Amino acid sequence: IGRSGRRTATGDMADIGALVTNAQTLCASDAGLAELQTILDANKDGLAARGDACLAALESGALRPDAHALAWIHLLCAVAGPAPPRDAPMHELDPAGEMDIAGIGSQGSDQPPSQSPAPSPAPAGDVDTTSVERPRALHLTGGAAGGAAGDRFVALASTLCASCPRVHATRDPAKFARVCAELVAVAGVKRRPASAIAPMLRAVTIAAPNPDHLTPQHPCLFRAALEAKMPDAALETLNRRVYEVDPKTTGVAVTDFLQYCLHGGEIYAALGKYEEACDMLEHAVRAPASAVSEIVVKCYKRLVLCSLIARDELSRLPRHTASVVQRNLKSACSEYIALADAYKTRNGETLEAKAAEYRRVWARDGLESLVDKAVRSLAFGNVARLTRTYLTLSLDDIAKEAGLAGGAAAAERVIVGMIGDDEIRATVSQADGAVSFHDASGDLFSTSSFSAKLVSCVEEAQEMSERLRRADESVRSDRAFIARQAEASHRSLGGSLRGMRVGGD
C-alpha cells in the first residue's frame, strides 16, 4: 500500500490494472508523480517481462498521454528494453569534465559528464563509419509478431510525443530519451523514418527547459531526417544555437553531444552548407577526451572532406585538441589524410588517382558522393586562386593552369558556374575566349545581405558576452568554488611559511 493508501503494484506485475489505477489517481500533483515514479521504478523488471500487456494497457485508453504521460513513458520504455550495448569505444571526458559546446553552430562551452567506462583507442583499420547508426530494435521488428509489436510501439510513442507535458518528461528524462531513440530506430528499420520526424520535433521542445538546451532528442531528430532524406526538416532546430547542457533535467550524455555534432554536420553537408558542417564536426573532434571515440573518427573523416570543399585545404586541428585524439586520428583516417595530401598538390590527375585507389574505402564508409564533390572542388579552388593573380586570362590558359581535362569548354563551364554561385566576379568574352576577373572587394561590404549578417554577428557577440558574464558571476558566488579557492589559498600560504627562514636559522 502506498503512502496515500492506494494499492501499490509490486512483484511480477501480475495485475497491471493496479498500476493503471495508481497512475490515474497519482498524476494530478507533484507529490503524486513522485510516488508514482517510485512505484514504476520498483516494478521495472516486471514491466519489462510483460511488454505485450504494457502495449495493451496503453491501447485500452484508460491512460491518457496528456494526463498520465509518466506511466506512458515507463510502459513504453519497458517495451523498448534496455539501451543497446555500445560496441565502439566511446569518447570520454577529461578528469576536469570540461567540454566546449556552448553556442554550438559556431563555438561555445559547458558539457555533460562522462557515463562510459574508459575506452581503448579506435582501431586504425576497420572502423565502421556508416553515416547513420541505427540502434538495435530487433525485438520490435523481427518476425511477424515482432513486426506487429513494432507498429504498435511506433503509434503509441508518436502519440506520447504529441501530447506529453514537460513536467512528466523531465521527471524521468533518461527513460523518455530511451523511448524517443527506439521510436526512431524502429521507424528506420521499418523503412518509415519520415514518420518519426514530427514526433521528434515535438520531443525536442518537451525535453528542453528552453531552446538553449541540448537534449538526447536532438540527435534522434537529425538521424530521422537523414534516414528519410529530408535534411531540411531538421534545419531550423539545427540552426538554433545550443548554450546549455543539463544532464539532470534532460538526461543528455556525452555520446548524445558527439552524435549531435556528427549528424548535424551531415545535415549541413547534405544541404551544401560545407562551412557550417566543418564548424559542427570540429566541435566533436576538439572535445576533451582521454580516448578516441568511433564517433569522433567518423566526424574527422567528414571534416576532412568538407574542409577540402569549403576551405580548399585541410584545416589544422586546434592546439587544444586532446593529444590522444591528435595521435590516433591520422592512423584511423589514413586514406582521408592521403586524399588531402593529394589535394595539396593542386593536380587534378593525382587527386583523381588517389580517389580511385581508395574507392572501396569510400564505399564502405558511405562517403562516395562527398569524396567526388571534394575531387571536383579542386578545379573551383584552382580557378579561384587564379583570380588573385591575374586580371585577364584566356579559357585555354585557365584550363591548363587549373588542370581541367576538358580544355576551354570545361573552363568556361566552371567559370560560368562560379559566377552564378557568386564565388567570383568575372566576364567571359565569347569573341576571343578571354576572361576578365573583377575585384569584388569594393562593393562586397555595401550589400544589404552583408549588413544584415554583420548586425547578426554583433548581436550574437553581445549575447555571448552577457552569457559569459552571468556564468562568471555564478561561479564566483558558488559556495563550493569559494571553499575550494580558500582551501587552495590556505595550502599555498602554509607552503610559503614553511619555506621561510625564521631568526638566525
Disulfide bonds with the S-S distance in Angstrom:
none
